[in-house]
Amino acid sequence: MALLLEGKRAFVSGGTRGIGAAICEVFAREGADVAFNYHSRDDLAEDVKGRIEAHGRRALGYKISVTDRVGMKHIAREIKEAWGPIQVLVNNAAVNKPDNFATTTDKSWDWVVETNVGSLFAVTKPFYKQMLRERHGHILNITSVGAIRSLPTSVHYATSKAAMIGFTKCLSREAANFGVSVNAIAAGIFDTDLGHSLPERLIQMHDFWVPKGRKGSPSELAEIAAFMTSDRNSFMSGEVVIVDGGAIT
């Protein structure tokens, strides 16, 4: 059987850590050339590029903020000139700052919402326009179960991830007219920097309550992401797939 993403060209935001890094590697294993952006760590970017290239695929890494609209337009053009138009986009980059709503500062609110919501416009639009011209593509947004259930998480983070669900569902209806699918994964707590930033009490409650009895591995989510962005996933549209080990089942 052919690889899930054989010959595809993918872009993953936030591709050097946790879930993003795992998606980059799994996509490469499944046959895709993978470009990604990152915020600060050049060493992690080189490591991810090495893992992509180890599967015989091409890799490009860009040190740029996901909220930089001009910069993202430039990157989209540069990748198209080098490889051709992007066919698979994963909006993965996200930030959080654990806090109670009463003590959340203006700066903290703006940082989380601008990064997690503003990036959807900055990152998606230039690649989406490429997909429209090709009349084919797959967009996958990584949201959170904190946007679906009342969980002890920060209000600004839950708000931003709920916005991502609305973005997914509304854009999916528009995009389907042009052969582009838009779906999302609502992630539970995974073994990532973001997961470890949660209060210890919440992590203990999670590991006790979840039927699997542990946090998820980033690669486990990446395997699902590979199928959801493949052409074999031909009928799903505007769906939010929960991957949380059964935490909110």
Buried (B, 14 or more C-beta within 10 A) or exposed (E): EEBBBEEBBBBBBBBBBBBBBBBBBBBBBBBBBBBBBBBEEEEBBEEBBEBBBEBEBBBBBBEBBBBBBEBBBBBBEEBBEEBEBBBBBBBBBBBBBEBEEEEBEEEBBEBBBBBBBBBBEBBBEBBBEBBBEBEBBBBBBBBBBBBBBEBEBBBBBBBBBBBBBEBBBEBBEEBEEBEBBBBBBBBBBBBBEBBEEBEEEBBEBBBEEBEEEEBBBBBBBBBBBBBBBBBEBEEBBBBBBBBBBEBBE
